[in-house]
Amino acid sequence: MWDLNYLLDIGILWTLSDYFCILLFTDEEVRRVLVTKLFFYLPGVRFVTGMVIELPSPLGLRIWWNLGSMLGILIVFQLVSGWILTLYYVNRRELSFISVWLLHMESWNGRILHWIHINGASFIFLFAYLHILKGIHFQRWKTNKLVWLTGFVMFVLLIGAAFLGYVLPFGQISLWGATVITNLLRVVSVKLVIWIWGGYSVNSLTLNLFFTLHYLLPFVIIITMMGHLWCLHYNGRTHFSVKRQFWPAYVWKDLFNLLVIIGLLWWTIVYTYLTADAENFLFANPAIRPLHIKPEWYFLTYYAVLRSIPNKPLGVIMFALRLFMLAFIGFNTNLSNRFYLPIWRSWSSLFVIINVILMLIGGSPVETPYLEVGQFFRFLYFSWFLVLFFI
C-alpha cells in the first residue's frame, strides 16, 4: 500500500484525476484510508482541525480561558439572529418602530428572536469585559501584544455595532441617544454631524446609514476575530512551554459553555427587559426630551466620564481616552511578572471597583452628589493607568 501521508504531504495527490484513478483501481482498504485522509486534507476541514483538534494548548488552561470561546459563540449567535431580523426590519422613520413590534405580534415566536438579539448584546459585553479583566489581571499585553491590540480593535467594533443597533428600533431613548452621541462630533465639524444625519435632525436617512453600517460591521468583526485567533494560536498563546493537543483534553472543558448558554437562554426568557429602559418602548418623539437620558448598562462607565466634564471638547477627549487607555497599555513593556504578587492582584481589583462605581454613577441623575462622585472616580480611573505606566 502506498504511504498516503507521504503522498499528501509532498503534494502529489492534488488533482481530481489522481483521486479518481486511485479510487477506481485500488482495493477497498486503500480506498477507505484514502477517503478519510483526503477529507481531513480539504482546505476548510484542515483549517478547522488545526484550530480545534490538533491545536497545541498549554497545560495550565483554566476556566478563565472559556471566556474567549464563549464570547466567540455569542458573537456568532448575534450575527445569525441579527441577519434573520433584517428580513422583518424596515429602516424608515415612520415604520421602523412598528416593524419591530409587528415581529412580536404577527410572526410565530418572533418575539423570542428579538429577545435573543437584544439580550445577546448585553451578554456579549458582559463576557467581553470579563475577558478584558482576565487579560489585565494576567498582564496578557506583555506575552502577545498583537493579540491584545487585535482584541482591542474588535472591542471598538463591538461598541460601534451595539450603538448603531440600539438606534434602529427608533424608540424614545434610541432617538435621543443618537442625537446626543452624534452631537459630540460637533467638536470636529458641524457639517460632519449634518452629513451623518442627512439633514438637521435624526431622520430616515440617518436610520438608513446606521442600518447599513450595523449590517456590515458584524462581518468586519468576524474577520477581526479570525485575525485575533490567528495571532493567539500562531504567535504564542501564553508563557507556558509545555503543551498538549487540544482534543480531547480541553474539548470536554469547553462543554461548560453549553451550560452557560442554557442559563443565558433562561435569563432571556424570564428577565427579558430587566436592563432595558422603559421609555424606549415609546415611539420616538423629537418634541419631547426624556428627563434622564442614559445608555445601556455596558456604556454607563463611558457616559459617566463624558458627563463629569462640563467642557464639551475636553469631555469628548476624555471620553475617547477612557476607551483607548486599554490600547495604550499594550505598548507598556516596563512591567515584570508581578501578577503573582498580592499587590498586583489588589491593583487589578481596584480597577474593577472603579469601573463598577462609574457604571452606577452613569445610571444616576446628573445632580449632586452623583456628579462629584463621578468626577472623583474619573480621576481615579486615569490615575490607575498613570501609575501603571510610570510606577
C-alpha positions in Angstrom: 0.0 0.0 0.0 1.2 3.5 -0.8 2.2 5.8 2.1 -0.8 8.2 1.7 0.6 10.6 4.4 3.8 11.0 2.4 2.0 11.5 -0.9 -0.3 14.1 0.5 2.5 15.9 2.3 4.7 16.2 -0.8 1.7 17.4 -2.9 1.5 14.5 -5.4 -2.2 13.7 -4.8 -3.6 17.2 -5.6 -5.6 16.6 -8.8 -9.1 15.1 -9.1 -7.8 12.7 -11.8 -5.3 11.3 -9.3 -8.1 10.8 -6.7 -10.4 9.2 -9.3 -7.8 6.8 -10.6 -6.8 5.6 -7.2 -10.4 5.2 -6.1 -11.2 3.1 -9.2 -8.1 0.9 -9.3 -7.3 0.1 -5.7 -8.7 -2.3 -3.2 -11.3 -1.4 -0.5 -8.9 -0.8 2.3 -6.8 1.7 0.3 -10.0 3.5 -0.8 -11.2 3.7 2.8 -8.0 5.1 4.1 -7.7 7.5 1.1 -11.2 8.9 1.6 -10.5 9.5 5.3 -7.2 11.2 4.6 -8.5 13.3 1.8 -11.4 14.6 3.9 -9.1 15.8 6.6 -6.8 17.5 4.0 -9.6 19.6 2.4 -8.7 23.3 3.0 -11.7 24.1 5.2 -11.6 20.9 7.2 -7.8 21.2 7.6 -8.3 24.7 9.0 -10.9 23.5 11.5 -8.8 20.5 12.6 -5.8 22.7 13.0 -7.7 25.3 15.1 -9.8 22.8 17.2 -8.3 19.3 17.2 -4.6 19.5 16.6 -4.0 22.9 18.3 -1.1 22.8 20.7 -2.5 24.1 24.0 -0.8 24.9 27.3 -1.2 22.6 30.2 -2.2 25.4 32.5 -5.5 26.4 30.9 -8.2 27.1 33.4 -11.9 28.2 33.3 -10.8 31.8 32.6 -9.9 30.7 29.1 -13.5 29.7 28.4 -14.4 33.4 28.3 -12.8 33.8 24.8 -14.6 30.8 23.3 -17.8 31.8 24.9 -17.5 35.3 23.5 -17.0 33.9 20.0 -20.1 31.7 20.3 -22.2 34.6 21.4 -21.0 36.8 18.5 -22.0 34.1 16.0 -25.4 33.7 17.7 -25.8 37.5 17.5 -24.8 37.6 13.8 -27.3 34.9 12.9 -30.2 36.3 14.9 -29.5 39.8 13.5 -29.4 38.6 10.0 -32.9 37.0 10.4 -34.2 40.2 12.0 -33.2 42.1 8.8 -35.9 40.2 7.0 -38.5 42.0 9.1 -37.0 45.4 9.8 -38.0 48.5 7.8 -35.4 51.3 8.0 -37.8 54.1 7.8 -38.5 56.7 10.5 -42.3 56.1 10.4 -42.1 52.3 10.1 -39.0 51.1 12.0 -40.7 51.1 15.4 -43.8 49.4 14.0 -41.9 46.8 12.1 -40.2 45.6 15.3 -43.4 45.2 17.2 -45.2 43.6 14.3 -42.5 40.9 14.6 -43.8 40.3 18.1 -47.4 40.2 17.2 -47.6 38.7 13.8 -44.6 36.3 13.5 -44.6 32.8 15.1 -42.3 33.2 18.2 -40.8 36.3 16.6 -40.6 38.0 20.0 -38.1 35.2 21.1 -35.8 36.0 18.2 -36.0 39.7 19.2 -35.4 38.9 22.8 -32.3 36.8 21.9 -30.9 39.7 19.9 -31.4 42.5 22.4 -30.2 40.4 25.3 -27.3 39.0 23.2 -25.7 42.4 23.2 -25.7 42.5 27.0 -24.2 39.0 27.2 -21.5 39.8 24.6 -20.4 42.9 26.6 -20.6 41.0 29.9 -18.2 38.3 28.6 -16.1 40.9 26.7 -15.5 42.9 30.0 -14.6 39.7 31.8 -12.3 38.7 29.0 -10.5 42.1 29.2 -10.4 41.8 33.0 -8.7 38.4 32.6 -6.1 40.0 30.3 -5.4 42.8 32.7 -5.2 40.6 35.7 -2.7 38.3 34.0 -0.9 41.1 32.0 -1.6 39.5 28.7 -0.4 42.6 26.8 3.1 41.5 27.6 3.1 38.0 26.3 1.5 38.8 23.0 0.9 42.5 22.1 -0.6 41.7 18.7 -3.3 39.6 20.4 -4.1 42.4 22.8 -4.3 45.1 20.0 -6.5 43.0 17.7 -8.7 42.2 20.7 -9.0 46.0 21.3 -9.9 46.7 17.7 -12.6 44.0 17.9 -13.9 45.6 21.1 -14.2 49.0 19.5 -16.1 47.5 16.6 -18.5 45.8 19.0 -19.1 49.2 20.7 -19.9 50.7 17.3 -22.2 47.9 16.2 -24.1 48.0 19.6 -24.6 51.7 19.4 -25.9 51.6 15.8 -28.2 48.7 16.6 -29.7 50.5 19.7 -30.8 53.3 17.4 -32.6 51.2 14.8 -35.9 50.5 16.7 -36.3 54.3 16.9 -37.8 54.4 20.4 -37.6 57.5 22.5 -34.2 56.7 24.1 -32.9 55.5 20.7 -33.7 58.8 19.1 -32.3 61.0 21.8 -29.3 58.7 22.4 -28.4 59.0 18.7 -28.8 62.8 18.9 -26.6 63.2 22.0 -23.8 60.9 20.8 -23.6 62.2 17.2 -23.7 65.7 18.5 -20.3 65.0 20.1 -18.8 65.2 16.6 -19.6 68.9 16.6 -16.2 69.4 18.2 -14.8 68.2 14.9 -17.2 69.8 12.5 -20.8 70.8 12.4 -21.0 69.8 8.8 -19.9 66.3 9.7 -22.9 65.9 12.0 -25.3 67.2 9.4 -23.8 64.8 6.9 -24.3 61.8 9.2 -27.9 62.9 10.0 -28.7 63.6 6.3 -30.3 66.8 7.4 -30.7 68.9 10.6 -32.1 66.1 12.8 -32.1 62.3 13.1 -34.4 61.1 10.3 -34.9 58.3 7.8 -31.6 59.0 6.1 -29.9 58.6 9.4 -31.6 55.3 10.0 -30.6 54.1 6.5 -26.9 54.9 7.2 -27.0 53.3 10.6 -28.7 50.2 9.4 -26.2 49.8 6.6 -23.3 50.1 8.9 -24.9 47.9 11.5 -25.4 45.2 8.9 -21.8 45.4 7.6 -19.9 45.8 10.9 -20.5 42.2 12.1 -18.7 40.8 9.1 -15.7 43.1 9.9 -15.9 41.8 13.5 -15.8 38.2 12.3 -12.7 38.9 10.1 -11.1 40.7 13.1 -12.0 37.8 15.3 -10.3 35.3 12.9 -7.2 37.6 12.9 -7.3 37.6 16.7 -7.4 33.8 16.8 -4.6 33.5 14.3 -2.4 35.8 16.4 -3.3 33.8 19.5 -2.7 30.4 18.0 0.3 31.0 15.8 2.1 33.8 17.6 2.2 32.2 21.0 -0.5 31.7 23.5 0.9 32.1 27.0 4.1 31.8 28.8 3.7 28.0 29.3 6.2 26.0 27.3 4.7 22.5 27.8 1.7 22.0 25.6 -0.7 19.2 24.6 -3.2 18.6 21.8 -6.5 20.4 22.3 -8.6 17.3 21.6 -9.7 15.6 23.8 -8.1 17.3 26.8 -9.8 20.6 26.6 -12.9 19.9 24.4 -14.8 18.5 27.4 -13.9 21.5 29.5 -15.4 23.8 26.7 -18.7 21.9 27.1 -19.2 24.1 30.1 -20.1 26.7 27.6 -23.3 24.7 26.8 -24.5 25.1 30.4 -23.8 28.8 30.3 -25.8 29.2 27.1 -28.7 27.3 28.7 -28.5 29.7 31.6 -28.4 32.7 29.3 -31.5 31.5 27.4 -33.3 31.1 30.7 -32.4 34.6 31.6 -33.5 35.9 28.2 -37.0 34.4 28.6 -37.6 35.1 32.3 -35.9 38.5 32.7 -36.2 39.8 29.1 -36.4 43.5 29.7 -34.6 43.8 33.0 -31.8 46.0 31.6 -34.0 47.9 29.1 -35.2 51.5 29.5 -39.0 51.7 29.7 -39.1 54.9 27.7 -37.6 53.1 24.7 -40.9 51.3 24.3 -42.4 54.6 23.3 -42.3 55.8 19.7 -39.6 58.4 19.2 -40.9 62.0 19.7 -38.3 64.7 18.8 -40.5 67.3 20.5 -40.3 65.7 24.0 -36.9 65.2 25.6 -36.7 62.5 28.2 -35.9 63.7 31.7 -33.0 61.3 32.1 -31.1 60.1 29.0 -28.8 57.2 29.7 -27.3 54.4 27.5 -27.4 50.7 28.1 -25.5 49.4 31.2 -22.4 48.4 29.2 -21.9 52.1 28.1 -22.5 53.7 31.5 -18.9 54.0 32.5 -18.1 55.9 29.3 -21.2 58.1 29.9 -20.1 58.8 33.5 -16.7 60.1 32.3 -18.3 62.2 29.5 -20.9 64.0 31.7 -18.4 64.6 34.6 -16.7 67.3 32.5 -18.6 70.5 31.8 -16.3 71.5 28.9 -17.6 69.7 25.8 -14.4 69.4 23.7 -12.5 68.2 26.8 -15.3 65.8 27.6 -15.0 64.2 24.2 -11.3 63.9 24.5 -11.6 62.2 27.9 -14.4 60.0 26.6 -12.0 58.8 23.8 -9.1 58.4 26.3 -11.3 56.3 28.6 -11.5 53.8 25.8 -8.1 54.0 24.2 -6.3 53.7 27.6 -6.8 49.9 27.1 -4.8 50.0 23.9 -2.1 52.2 25.3 -1.1 49.7 27.9 -0.3 47.3 25.1 2.8 49.4 24.4 4.0 49.3 28.1 7.0 47.0 28.5 8.1 48.0 31.9 6.1 45.6 34.0 7.5 42.4 35.4 5.7 39.2 36.4 4.1 40.9 39.3 0.6 39.4 38.9 1.8 36.6 41.1 2.1 39.1 44.0 -0.8 40.2 46.1 0.0 43.8 45.4 -0.8 43.4 41.7 -4.0 41.4 42.4 -5.1 44.2 44.7 -4.3 46.8 42.0 -6.3 44.9 39.3 -9.2 44.5 41.8 -9.2 48.3 42.3 -9.6 48.7 38.6 -12.8 46.6 38.8 -14.2 48.6 41.7 -13.6 51.9 40.0 -15.4 50.7 36.8 -18.3 49.3 38.8 -18.8 52.6 40.7 -18.5 54.6 37.4 -21.2 52.3 35.9 -23.5 53.0 38.9 -22.8 56.8 38.6 -23.5 56.7 34.9 -27.0 55.4 35.6 -27.8 58.0 38.2 -29.2 61.5 37.6 -26.9 64.4 36.8 -27.0 66.1 40.2 -25.3 66.3 43.5 -23.7 64.1 44.9 -23.5 61.8 41.8 -21.7 64.4 39.7 -19.0 65.0 42.3 -18.5 61.2 42.9 -18.3 60.7 39.1 -15.6 63.3 38.8 -13.6 61.8 41.7 -13.7 58.2 40.2 -12.9 59.6 36.8 -9.7 61.0 38.3 -9.1 57.6 39.9 -9.5 55.8 36.6 -6.9 57.8 34.8 -4.6 57.8 37.8 -4.8 54.0 37.8 -3.3 53.9 34.3 -0.7 56.6 35.1 0.6 54.6 38.0 0.7 51.6 35.7 2.7 53.4 33.1 5.2 55.3 35.3 5.5 53.4 38.7 
